[in-house]
């Protein structure tokens, strides 16, 4: 029997990292979307944006690693 689709593996550490990165992105996004901008310090928005960007890059890197891991 041959497989028509690729099979990938993911470790529990990678699952935990996915969860952590997604939670970071969601939490930072929640802050940006739910707070009155006048309540934020001037440096807060760029810092939140950097945190979201960094977590997104880390998530993309992790997804690429998983995509290269076969079972």
mmJSON file of the N, C-alpha and C atoms, coordinates in Angstrom:
{"data_MODEL":{"atom_site":{
"group_PDB":["ATOM","ATOM","ATOM","ATOM","ATOM","ATOM","ATOM","ATOM","ATOM","ATOM","ATOM","ATOM","ATOM","ATOM","ATOM","ATOM","ATOM","ATOM","ATOM","ATOM","ATOM","ATOM","ATOM","ATOM","ATOM","ATOM","ATOM","ATOM","ATOM","ATOM","ATOM","ATOM","ATOM","ATOM","ATOM","ATOM","ATOM","ATOM","ATOM","ATOM","ATOM","ATOM","ATOM","ATOM","ATOM","ATOM","ATOM","ATOM","ATOM","ATOM","ATOM","ATOM","ATOM","ATOM","ATOM","ATOM","ATOM","ATOM","ATOM","ATOM","ATOM","ATOM","ATOM","ATOM","ATOM","ATOM","ATOM","ATOM","ATOM","ATOM","ATOM","ATOM","ATOM","ATOM","ATOM","ATOM","ATOM","ATOM","ATOM","ATOM","ATOM","ATOM","ATOM","ATOM","ATOM","ATOM","ATOM","ATOM","ATOM","ATOM","ATOM","ATOM","ATOM","ATOM","ATOM","ATOM","ATOM","ATOM","ATOM","ATOM","ATOM","ATOM","ATOM","ATOM","ATOM","ATOM","ATOM","ATOM","ATOM","ATOM","ATOM","ATOM","ATOM","ATOM","ATOM","ATOM","ATOM","ATOM","ATOM","ATOM","ATOM","ATOM","ATOM","ATOM","ATOM","ATOM","ATOM","ATOM","ATOM","ATOM","ATOM","ATOM","ATOM","ATOM","ATOM","ATOM","ATOM","ATOM","ATOM","ATOM","ATOM","ATOM","ATOM","ATOM","ATOM","ATOM","ATOM","ATOM","ATOM","ATOM","ATOM","ATOM","ATOM","ATOM","ATOM","ATOM","ATOM","ATOM","ATOM","ATOM","ATOM","ATOM","ATOM","ATOM","ATOM","ATOM","ATOM","ATOM","ATOM","ATOM","ATOM","ATOM","ATOM","ATOM","ATOM","ATOM","ATOM","ATOM","ATOM","ATOM","ATOM","ATOM","ATOM","ATOM","ATOM","ATOM","ATOM","ATOM","ATOM","ATOM","ATOM","ATOM","ATOM","ATOM","ATOM","ATOM","ATOM","ATOM","ATOM","ATOM","ATOM","ATOM","ATOM","ATOM","ATOM","ATOM","ATOM","ATOM","ATOM","ATOM","ATOM","ATOM","ATOM"],
"id":[1,2,3,4,5,6,7,8,9,10,11,12,13,14,15,16,17,18,19,20,21,22,23,24,25,26,27,28,29,30,31,32,33,34,35,36,37,38,39,40,41,42,43,44,45,46,47,48,49,50,51,52,53,54,55,56,57,58,59,60,61,62,63,64,65,66,67,68,69,70,71,72,73,74,75,76,77,78,79,80,81,82,83,84,85,86,87,88,89,90,91,92,93,94,95,96,97,98,99,100,101,102,103,104,105,106,107,108,109,110,111,112,113,114,115,116,117,118,119,120,121,122,123,124,125,126,127,128,129,130,131,132,133,134,135,136,137,138,139,140,141,142,143,144,145,146,147,148,149,150,151,152,153,154,155,156,157,158,159,160,161,162,163,164,165,166,167,168,169,170,171,172,173,174,175,176,177,178,179,180,181,182,183,184,185,186,187,188,189,190,191,192,193,194,195,196,197,198,199,200,201,202,203,204,205,206,207,208,209,210,211,212,213],
"type_symbol":["N","C","C","N","C","C","N","C","C","N","C","C","N","C","C","N","C","C","N","C","C","N","C","C","N","C","C","N","C","C","N","C","C","N","C","C","N","C","C","N","C","C","N","C","C","N","C","C","N","C","C","N","C","C","N","C","C","N","C","C","N","C","C","N","C","C","N","C","C","N","C","C","N","C","C","N","C","C","N","C","C","N","C","C","N","C","C","N","C","C","N","C","C","N","C","C","N","C","C","N","C","C","N","C","C","N","C","C","N","C","C","N","C","C","N","C","C","N","C","C","N","C","C","N","C","C","N","C","C","N","C","C","N","C","C","N","C","C","N","C","C","N","C","C","N","C","C","N","C","C","N","C","C","N","C","C","N","C","C","N","C","C","N","C","C","N","C","C","N","C","C","N","C","C","N","C","C","N","C","C","N","C","C","N","C","C","N","C","C","N","C","C","N","C","C","N","C","C","N","C","C","N","C","C","N","C","C","N","C","C","N","C","C"],
"label_atom_id":["N","CA","C","N","CA","C","N","CA","C","N","CA","C","N","CA","C","N","CA","C","N","CA","C","N","CA","C","N","CA","C","N","CA","C","N","CA","C","N","CA","C","N","CA","C","N","CA","C","N","CA","C","N","CA","C","N","CA","C","N","CA","C","N","CA","C","N","CA","C","N","CA","C","N","CA","C","N","CA","C","N","CA","C","N","CA","C","N","CA","C","N","CA","C","N","CA","C","N","CA","C","N","CA","C","N","CA","C","N","CA","C","N","CA","C","N","CA","C","N","CA","C","N","CA","C","N","CA","C","N","CA","C","N","CA","C","N","CA","C","N","CA","C","N","CA","C","N","CA","C","N","CA","C","N","CA","C","N","CA","C","N","CA","C","N","CA","C","N","CA","C","N","CA","C","N","CA","C","N","CA","C","N","CA","C","N","CA","C","N","CA","C","N","CA","C","N","CA","C","N","CA","C","N","CA","C","N","CA","C","N","CA","C","N","CA","C","N","CA","C","N","CA","C","N","CA","C","N","CA","C","N","CA","C","N","CA","C","N","CA","C","N","CA","C","N","CA","C"],
"label_alt_id":[null,null,null,null,null,null,null,null,null,null,null,null,null,null,null,null,null,null,null,null,null,null,null,null,null,null,null,null,null,null,null,null,null,null,null,null,null,null,null,null,null,null,null,null,null,null,null,null,null,null,null,null,null,null,null,null,null,null,null,null,null,null,null,null,null,null,null,null,null,null,null,null,null,null,null,null,null,null,null,null,null,null,null,null,null,null,null,null,null,null,null,null,null,null,null,null,null,null,null,null,null,null,null,null,null,null,null,null,null,null,null,null,null,null,null,null,null,null,null,null,null,null,null,null,null,null,null,null,null,null,null,null,null,null,null,null,null,null,null,null,null,null,null,null,null,null,null,null,null,null,null,null,null,null,null,null,null,null,null,null,null,null,null,null,null,null,null,null,null,null,null,null,null,null,null,null,null,null,null,null,null,null,null,null,null,null,null,null,null,null,null,null,null,null,null,null,null,null,null,null,null,null,null,null,null,null,null,null,null,null,null,null,null],
"label_comp_id":["UNK","UNK","UNK","UNK","UNK","UNK","UNK","UNK","UNK","UNK","UNK","UNK","UNK","UNK","UNK","UNK","UNK","UNK","UNK","UNK","UNK","UNK","UNK","UNK","UNK","UNK","UNK","UNK","UNK","UNK","UNK","UNK","UNK","UNK","UNK","UNK","UNK","UNK","UNK","UNK","UNK","UNK","UNK","UNK","UNK","UNK","UNK","UNK","UNK","UNK","UNK","UNK","UNK","UNK","UNK","UNK","UNK","UNK","UNK","UNK","UNK","UNK","UNK","UNK","UNK","UNK","UNK","UNK","UNK","UNK","UNK","UNK","UNK","UNK","UNK","UNK","UNK","UNK","UNK","UNK","UNK","UNK","UNK","UNK","UNK","UNK","UNK","UNK","UNK","UNK","UNK","UNK","UNK","UNK","UNK","UNK","UNK","UNK","UNK","UNK","UNK","UNK","UNK","UNK","UNK","UNK","UNK","UNK","UNK","UNK","UNK","UNK","UNK","UNK","UNK","UNK","UNK","UNK","UNK","UNK","UNK","UNK","UNK","UNK","UNK","UNK","UNK","UNK","UNK","UNK","UNK","UNK","UNK","UNK","UNK","UNK","UNK","UNK","UNK","UNK","UNK","UNK","UNK","UNK","UNK","UNK","UNK","UNK","UNK","UNK","UNK","UNK","UNK","UNK","UNK","UNK","UNK","UNK","UNK","UNK","UNK","UNK","UNK","UNK","UNK","UNK","UNK","UNK","UNK","UNK","UNK","UNK","UNK","UNK","UNK","UNK","UNK","UNK","UNK","UNK","UNK","UNK","UNK","UNK","UNK","UNK","UNK","UNK","UNK","UNK","UNK","UNK","UNK","UNK","UNK","UNK","UNK","UNK","UNK","UNK","UNK","UNK","UNK","UNK","UNK","UNK","UNK","UNK","UNK","UNK","UNK","UNK","UNK"],
"label_asym_id":["A","A","A","A","A","A","A","A","A","A","A","A","A","A","A","A","A","A","A","A","A","A","A","A","A","A","A","A","A","A","A","A","A","A","A","A","A","A","A","A","A","A","A","A","A","A","A","A","A","A","A","A","A","A","A","A","A","A","A","A","A","A","A","A","A","A","A","A","A","A","A","A","A","A","A","A","A","A","A","A","A","A","A","A","A","A","A","A","A","A","A","A","A","A","A","A","A","A","A","A","A","A","A","A","A","A","A","A","A","A","A","A","A","A","A","A","A","A","A","A","A","A","A","A","A","A","A","A","A","A","A","A","A","A","A","A","A","A","A","A","A","A","A","A","A","A","A","A","A","A","A","A","A","A","A","A","A","A","A","A","A","A","A","A","A","A","A","A","A","A","A","A","A","A","A","A","A","A","A","A","A","A","A","A","A","A","A","A","A","A","A","A","A","A","A","A","A","A","A","A","A","A","A","A","A","A","A","A","A","A","A","A","A"],
"label_entity_id":["1","1","1","1","1","1","1","1","1","1","1","1","1","1","1","1","1","1","1","1","1","1","1","1","1","1","1","1","1","1","1","1","1","1","1","1","1","1","1","1","1","1","1","1","1","1","1","1","1","1","1","1","1","1","1","1","1","1","1","1","1","1","1","1","1","1","1","1","1","1","1","1","1","1","1","1","1","1","1","1","1","1","1","1","1","1","1","1","1","1","1","1","1","1","1","1","1","1","1","1","1","1","1","1","1","1","1","1","1","1","1","1","1","1","1","1","1","1","1","1","1","1","1","1","1","1","1","1","1","1","1","1","1","1","1","1","1","1","1","1","1","1","1","1","1","1","1","1","1","1","1","1","1","1","1","1","1","1","1","1","1","1","1","1","1","1","1","1","1","1","1","1","1","1","1","1","1","1","1","1","1","1","1","1","1","1","1","1","1","1","1","1","1","1","1","1","1","1","1","1","1","1","1","1","1","1","1","1","1","1","1","1","1"],
"label_seq_id":[1,1,1,2,2,2,3,3,3,4,4,4,5,5,5,6,6,6,7,7,7,8,8,8,9,9,9,10,10,10,11,11,11,12,12,12,13,13,13,14,14,14,15,15,15,16,16,16,17,17,17,18,18,18,19,19,19,20,20,20,21,21,21,22,22,22,23,23,23,24,24,24,25,25,25,26,26,26,27,27,27,28,28,28,29,29,29,30,30,30,31,31,31,32,32,32,33,33,33,34,34,34,35,35,35,36,36,36,37,37,37,38,38,38,39,39,39,40,40,40,41,41,41,42,42,42,43,43,43,44,44,44,45,45,45,46,46,46,47,47,47,48,48,48,49,49,49,50,50,50,51,51,51,52,52,52,53,53,53,54,54,54,55,55,55,56,56,56,57,57,57,58,58,58,59,59,59,60,60,60,61,61,61,62,62,62,63,63,63,64,64,64,65,65,65,66,66,66,67,67,67,68,68,68,69,69,69,70,70,70,71,71,71],
"pdbx_PDB_ins_code":[null,null,null,null,null,null,null,null,null,null,null,null,null,null,null,null,null,null,null,null,null,null,null,null,null,null,null,null,null,null,null,null,null,null,null,null,null,null,null,null,null,null,null,null,null,null,null,null,null,null,null,null,null,null,null,null,null,null,null,null,null,null,null,null,null,null,null,null,null,null,null,null,null,null,null,null,null,null,null,null,null,null,null,null,null,null,null,null,null,null,null,null,null,null,null,null,null,null,null,null,null,null,null,null,null,null,null,null,null,null,null,null,null,null,null,null,null,null,null,null,null,null,null,null,null,null,null,null,null,null,null,null,null,null,null,null,null,null,null,null,null,null,null,null,null,null,null,null,null,null,null,null,null,null,null,null,null,null,null,null,null,null,null,null,null,null,null,null,null,null,null,null,null,null,null,null,null,null,null,null,null,null,null,null,null,null,null,null,null,null,null,null,null,null,null,null,null,null,null,null,null,null,null,null,null,null,null,null,null,null,null,null,null],
"Cartn_x":[0.842,0.0,0.89,0.621,1.397,0.571,1.267,0.593,0.575,-0.561,-0.701,-0.403,-0.29,-0.032,1.139,1.896,3.038,2.577,3.39,3.122,4.212,3.784,4.715,4.634,5.725,5.752,5.927,5.414,5.57,5.809,6.791,7.105,6.205,6.136,5.353,5.942,7.264,7.893,7.471,7.357,6.922,5.455,4.625,3.216,3.133,3.923,3.942,4.412,5.407,5.921,4.864,4.176,3.072,2.057,1.641,0.631,1.112,2.35,2.9,2.936,3.402,3.489,2.11,1.161,-0.195,-0.798,-0.569,-1.088,-0.478,0.814,1.479,0.831,0.64,0.045,-1.363,-2.159,-3.541,-3.564,-2.74,-2.732,-2.309,-1.262,-0.808,-1.857,-2.468,-3.538,-4.726,-5.06,-6.155,-5.878,-4.646,-4.29,-4.466,-3.943,-4.034,-5.473,-6.303,-7.666,-8.652,-8.313,-9.296,-8.989,-7.826,-7.432,-7.565,-8.033,-8.083,-6.637,-6.301,-4.914,-4.367,-5.24,-4.78,-4.275,-4.642,-4.187,-2.804,-2.305,-1.015,0.118,1.232,2.426,2.876,3.621,4.047,4.839,5.626,6.449,5.714,4.501,3.777,3.359,2.813,2.324,3.467,4.588,5.69,6.215,6.242,6.706,5.756,4.446,3.463,3.573,3.741,3.906,5.138,6.235,7.459,7.244,6.537,6.274,5.42,4.405,3.559,4.382,5.179,6.009,6.994,7.688,8.673,8.02,6.858,6.152,5.697,5.272,4.867,6.022,7.183,8.371,8.767,8.737,9.075,8.076,6.809,5.783,6.006,6.31,6.577,7.8,8.855,10.049,9.711,8.92,8.512,7.684,6.795,5.981,6.859,7.885,8.807,9.567,9.983,10.67,9.776,8.536,7.591,7.369,7.282,7.071,8.201,9.387,10.545,10.727,9.986,10.114,9.175,9.704,8.854,8.622,7.636,7.377,8.315],
"Cartn_y":[-1.176,0.0,1.243,2.162,3.399,4.55,5.505,6.699,7.773,8.396,9.484,10.839,10.884,12.151,11.98,13.03,12.936,12.809,12.17,12.041,12.803,13.576,14.391,14.0,14.24,13.998,15.303,15.336,16.512,16.019,16.609,16.207,16.944,16.428,17.108,18.477,18.589,19.897,20.89,20.42,21.304,21.703,20.777,21.098,22.159,21.993,22.981,24.343,24.343,25.605,26.273,25.47,26.005,26.695,25.994,26.531,27.832,27.852,29.039,30.226,29.986,31.074,31.593,30.697,31.126,31.937,31.518,32.265,33.662,33.767,35.079,35.983,35.454,36.252,36.691,35.774,36.1,37.133,36.94,37.867,39.268,39.358,40.678,41.328,40.532,41.057,41.542,40.798,41.217,42.575,42.765,44.052,45.173,44.959,46.01,46.313,45.286,45.499,45.929,45.745,46.011,47.225,47.8,48.916,50.222,51.22,52.56,53.002,53.361,53.735,54.851,55.68,56.762,56.232,54.995,54.405,53.772,53.631,52.986,54.016,53.602,54.435,54.49,55.508,55.701,54.504,53.881,52.748,51.42,51.397,50.132,49.501,50.303,49.743,49.144,49.839,49.202,47.942,47.961,46.786,45.615,45.878,44.82,44.3,45.201,44.795,43.93,44.294,43.488,42.101,42.03,40.735,39.849,40.439,39.675,39.199,40.093,39.738,38.621,38.773,37.766,36.402,36.389,35.123,34.525,35.371,34.881,34.266,34.902,34.352,33.025,32.962,31.719,30.617,30.971,30.005,29.491,30.389,29.977,29.054,29.383,28.539,27.152,27.122,25.848,25.033,25.685,24.986,24.41,25.134,24.639,23.42,23.466,22.309,21.087,21.267,20.141,19.608,20.504,20.085,19.259,19.414,18.658,17.349,17.143,15.941,14.867,13.788,12.675,11.74,10.912,9.906,8.745],
"Cartn_z":[0.0,0.0,0.0,-0.904,-0.977,-0.439,0.048,0.573,-0.498,-0.665,-1.62,-1.007,0.275,0.94,1.892,2.095,3.007,4.46,5.242,6.679,7.433,8.4,9.18,10.642,11.33,12.759,13.507,14.705,15.562,16.984,17.631,18.998,19.988,21.195,22.23,22.555,22.509,22.735,21.659,20.42,19.35,19.524,19.955,20.222,21.311,22.36,23.446,22.945,22.079,21.526,20.647,19.788,18.992,19.898,20.947,21.861,22.496,22.937,23.576,22.611,21.392,20.418,20.023,19.838,19.492,20.626,21.871,23.016,23.097,22.768,22.761,21.727,20.512,19.441,19.818,20.336,20.716,21.852,22.86,23.998,23.574,22.765,22.324,21.421,20.556,19.699,20.512,21.562,22.439,23.072,23.503,24.119,23.106,21.9,20.884,20.477,20.446,19.96,21.042,22.299,23.347,24.22,24.065,24.917,24.137,24.797,24.205,23.963,22.734,22.425,23.315,23.83,24.71,26.043,26.387,27.643,27.524,26.314,26.104,26.1,26.607,26.528,25.067,24.716,23.325,22.789,23.633,23.189,23.226,23.762,23.93,22.611,21.701,20.437,19.629,19.439,18.718,19.43,20.751,21.496,21.31,21.352,21.12,19.688,18.746,17.346,17.162,17.795,17.72,18.309,19.426,20.07,19.161,18.531,17.615,16.416,15.852,14.703,15.06,16.181,16.592,16.813,17.444,17.662,16.335,15.406,14.092,13.323,13.37,12.703,13.345,14.665,15.36,15.011,14.903,14.542,13.12,12.195,10.815,10.753,11.483,11.531,12.075,13.131,13.719,12.728,12.004,11.007,9.896,9.496,8.479,8.994,10.255,10.849,10.846,11.261,11.301,9.889,8.915,7.542,6.982,7.526,7.075,7.83,8.883,9.705,9.183,8.733,8.337,9.502,9.361,10.397,10.238],
"occupancy":[1.0,1.0,1.0,1.0,1.0,1.0,1.0,1.0,1.0,1.0,1.0,1.0,1.0,1.0,1.0,1.0,1.0,1.0,1.0,1.0,1.0,1.0,1.0,1.0,1.0,1.0,1.0,1.0,1.0,1.0,1.0,1.0,1.0,1.0,1.0,1.0,1.0,1.0,1.0,1.0,1.0,1.0,1.0,1.0,1.0,1.0,1.0,1.0,1.0,1.0,1.0,1.0,1.0,1.0,1.0,1.0,1.0,1.0,1.0,1.0,1.0,1.0,1.0,1.0,1.0,1.0,1.0,1.0,1.0,1.0,1.0,1.0,1.0,1.0,1.0,1.0,1.0,1.0,1.0,1.0,1.0,1.0,1.0,1.0,1.0,1.0,1.0,1.0,1.0,1.0,1.0,1.0,1.0,1.0,1.0,1.0,1.0,1.0,1.0,1.0,1.0,1.0,1.0,1.0,1.0,1.0,1.0,1.0,1.0,1.0,1.0,1.0,1.0,1.0,1.0,1.0,1.0,1.0,1.0,1.0,1.0,1.0,1.0,1.0,1.0,1.0,1.0,1.0,1.0,1.0,1.0,1.0,1.0,1.0,1.0,1.0,1.0,1.0,1.0,1.0,1.0,1.0,1.0,1.0,1.0,1.0,1.0,1.0,1.0,1.0,1.0,1.0,1.0,1.0,1.0,1.0,1.0,1.0,1.0,1.0,1.0,1.0,1.0,1.0,1.0,1.0,1.0,1.0,1.0,1.0,1.0,1.0,1.0,1.0,1.0,1.0,1.0,1.0,1.0,1.0,1.0,1.0,1.0,1.0,1.0,1.0,1.0,1.0,1.0,1.0,1.0,1.0,1.0,1.0,1.0,1.0,1.0,1.0,1.0,1.0,1.0,1.0,1.0,1.0,1.0,1.0,1.0,1.0,1.0,1.0,1.0,1.0,1.0],
"B_iso_or_equiv":[0.0,0.0,0.0,0.0,0.0,0.0,0.0,0.0,0.0,0.0,0.0,0.0,0.0,0.0,0.0,0.0,0.0,0.0,0.0,0.0,0.0,0.0,0.0,0.0,0.0,0.0,0.0,0.0,0.0,0.0,0.0,0.0,0.0,0.0,0.0,0.0,0.0,0.0,0.0,0.0,0.0,0.0,0.0,0.0,0.0,0.0,0.0,0.0,0.0,0.0,0.0,0.0,0.0,0.0,0.0,0.0,0.0,0.0,0.0,0.0,0.0,0.0,0.0,0.0,0.0,0.0,0.0,0.0,0.0,0.0,0.0,0.0,0.0,0.0,0.0,0.0,0.0,0.0,0.0,0.0,0.0,0.0,0.0,0.0,0.0,0.0,0.0,0.0,0.0,0.0,0.0,0.0,0.0,0.0,0.0,0.0,0.0,0.0,0.0,0.0,0.0,0.0,0.0,0.0,0.0,0.0,0.0,0.0,0.0,0.0,0.0,0.0,0.0,0.0,0.0,0.0,0.0,0.0,0.0,0.0,0.0,0.0,0.0,0.0,0.0,0.0,0.0,0.0,0.0,0.0,0.0,0.0,0.0,0.0,0.0,0.0,0.0,0.0,0.0,0.0,0.0,0.0,0.0,0.0,0.0,0.0,0.0,0.0,0.0,0.0,0.0,0.0,0.0,0.0,0.0,0.0,0.0,0.0,0.0,0.0,0.0,0.0,0.0,0.0,0.0,0.0,0.0,0.0,0.0,0.0,0.0,0.0,0.0,0.0,0.0,0.0,0.0,0.0,0.0,0.0,0.0,0.0,0.0,0.0,0.0,0.0,0.0,0.0,0.0,0.0,0.0,0.0,0.0,0.0,0.0,0.0,0.0,0.0,0.0,0.0,0.0,0.0,0.0,0.0,0.0,0.0,0.0,0.0,0.0,0.0,0.0,0.0,0.0],
"pdbx_formal_charge":[null,null,null,null,null,null,null,null,null,null,null,null,null,null,null,null,null,null,null,null,null,null,null,null,null,null,null,null,null,null,null,null,null,null,null,null,null,null,null,null,null,null,null,null,null,null,null,null,null,null,null,null,null,null,null,null,null,null,null,null,null,null,null,null,null,null,null,null,null,null,null,null,null,null,null,null,null,null,null,null,null,null,null,null,null,null,null,null,null,null,null,null,null,null,null,null,null,null,null,null,null,null,null,null,null,null,null,null,null,null,null,null,null,null,null,null,null,null,null,null,null,null,null,null,null,null,null,null,null,null,null,null,null,null,null,null,null,null,null,null,null,null,null,null,null,null,null,null,null,null,null,null,null,null,null,null,null,null,null,null,null,null,null,null,null,null,null,null,null,null,null,null,null,null,null,null,null,null,null,null,null,null,null,null,null,null,null,null,null,null,null,null,null,null,null,null,null,null,null,null,null,null,null,null,null,null,null,null,null,null,null,null,null],
"auth_seq_id":[1,1,1,2,2,2,3,3,3,4,4,4,5,5,5,6,6,6,7,7,7,8,8,8,9,9,9,10,10,10,11,11,11,12,12,12,13,13,13,14,14,14,15,15,15,16,16,16,17,17,17,18,18,18,19,19,19,20,20,20,21,21,21,22,22,22,23,23,23,24,24,24,25,25,25,26,26,26,27,27,27,28,28,28,29,29,29,30,30,30,31,31,31,32,32,32,33,33,33,34,34,34,35,35,35,36,36,36,37,37,37,38,38,38,39,39,39,40,40,40,41,41,41,42,42,42,43,43,43,44,44,44,45,45,45,46,46,46,47,47,47,48,48,48,49,49,49,50,50,50,51,51,51,52,52,52,53,53,53,54,54,54,55,55,55,56,56,56,57,57,57,58,58,58,59,59,59,60,60,60,61,61,61,62,62,62,63,63,63,64,64,64,65,65,65,66,66,66,67,67,67,68,68,68,69,69,69,70,70,70,71,71,71],
"auth_comp_id":["UNK","UNK","UNK","UNK","UNK","UNK","UNK","UNK","UNK","UNK","UNK","UNK","UNK","UNK","UNK","UNK","UNK","UNK","UNK","UNK","UNK","UNK","UNK","UNK","UNK","UNK","UNK","UNK","UNK","UNK","UNK","UNK","UNK","UNK","UNK","UNK","UNK","UNK","UNK","UNK","UNK","UNK","UNK","UNK","UNK","UNK","UNK","UNK","UNK","UNK","UNK","UNK","UNK","UNK","UNK","UNK","UNK","UNK","UNK","UNK","UNK","UNK","UNK","UNK","UNK","UNK","UNK","UNK","UNK","UNK","UNK","UNK","UNK","UNK","UNK","UNK","UNK","UNK","UNK","UNK","UNK","UNK","UNK","UNK","UNK","UNK","UNK","UNK","UNK","UNK","UNK","UNK","UNK","UNK","UNK","UNK","UNK","UNK","UNK","UNK","UNK","UNK","UNK","UNK","UNK","UNK","UNK","UNK","UNK","UNK","UNK","UNK","UNK","UNK","UNK","UNK","UNK","UNK","UNK","UNK","UNK","UNK","UNK","UNK","UNK","UNK","UNK","UNK","UNK","UNK","UNK","UNK","UNK","UNK","UNK","UNK","UNK","UNK","UNK","UNK","UNK","UNK","UNK","UNK","UNK","UNK","UNK","UNK","UNK","UNK","UNK","UNK","UNK","UNK","UNK","UNK","UNK","UNK","UNK","UNK","UNK","UNK","UNK","UNK","UNK","UNK","UNK","UNK","UNK","UNK","UNK","UNK","UNK","UNK","UNK","UNK","UNK","UNK","UNK","UNK","UNK","UNK","UNK","UNK","UNK","UNK","UNK","UNK","UNK","UNK","UNK","UNK","UNK","UNK","UNK","UNK","UNK","UNK","UNK","UNK","UNK","UNK","UNK","UNK","UNK","UNK","UNK","UNK","UNK","UNK","UNK","UNK","UNK"],
"auth_asym_id":["A","A","A","A","A","A","A","A","A","A","A","A","A","A","A","A","A","A","A","A","A","A","A","A","A","A","A","A","A","A","A","A","A","A","A","A","A","A","A","A","A","A","A","A","A","A","A","A","A","A","A","A","A","A","A","A","A","A","A","A","A","A","A","A","A","A","A","A","A","A","A","A","A","A","A","A","A","A","A","A","A","A","A","A","A","A","A","A","A","A","A","A","A","A","A","A","A","A","A","A","A","A","A","A","A","A","A","A","A","A","A","A","A","A","A","A","A","A","A","A","A","A","A","A","A","A","A","A","A","A","A","A","A","A","A","A","A","A","A","A","A","A","A","A","A","A","A","A","A","A","A","A","A","A","A","A","A","A","A","A","A","A","A","A","A","A","A","A","A","A","A","A","A","A","A","A","A","A","A","A","A","A","A","A","A","A","A","A","A","A","A","A","A","A","A","A","A","A","A","A","A","A","A","A","A","A","A","A","A","A","A","A","A"],
"auth_atom_id":["N","CA","C","N","CA","C","N","CA","C","N","CA","C","N","CA","C","N","CA","C","N","CA","C","N","CA","C","N","CA","C","N","CA","C","N","CA","C","N","CA","C","N","CA","C","N","CA","C","N","CA","C","N","CA","C","N","CA","C","N","CA","C","N","CA","C","N","CA","C","N","CA","C","N","CA","C","N","CA","C","N","CA","C","N","CA","C","N","CA","C","N","CA","C","N","CA","C","N","CA","C","N","CA","C","N","CA","C","N","CA","C","N","CA","C","N","CA","C","N","CA","C","N","CA","C","N","CA","C","N","CA","C","N","CA","C","N","CA","C","N","CA","C","N","CA","C","N","CA","C","N","CA","C","N","CA","C","N","CA","C","N","CA","C","N","CA","C","N","CA","C","N","CA","C","N","CA","C","N","CA","C","N","CA","C","N","CA","C","N","CA","C","N","CA","C","N","CA","C","N","CA","C","N","CA","C","N","CA","C","N","CA","C","N","CA","C","N","CA","C","N","CA","C","N","CA","C","N","CA","C","N","CA","C","N","CA","C","N","CA","C","N","CA","C","N","CA","C"],
"pdbx_PDB_model_num":[1,1,1,1,1,1,1,1,1,1,1,1,1,1,1,1,1,1,1,1,1,1,1,1,1,1,1,1,1,1,1,1,1,1,1,1,1,1,1,1,1,1,1,1,1,1,1,1,1,1,1,1,1,1,1,1,1,1,1,1,1,1,1,1,1,1,1,1,1,1,1,1,1,1,1,1,1,1,1,1,1,1,1,1,1,1,1,1,1,1,1,1,1,1,1,1,1,1,1,1,1,1,1,1,1,1,1,1,1,1,1,1,1,1,1,1,1,1,1,1,1,1,1,1,1,1,1,1,1,1,1,1,1,1,1,1,1,1,1,1,1,1,1,1,1,1,1,1,1,1,1,1,1,1,1,1,1,1,1,1,1,1,1,1,1,1,1,1,1,1,1,1,1,1,1,1,1,1,1,1,1,1,1,1,1,1,1,1,1,1,1,1,1,1,1,1,1,1,1,1,1,1,1,1,1,1,1,1,1,1,1,1,1]
}}}
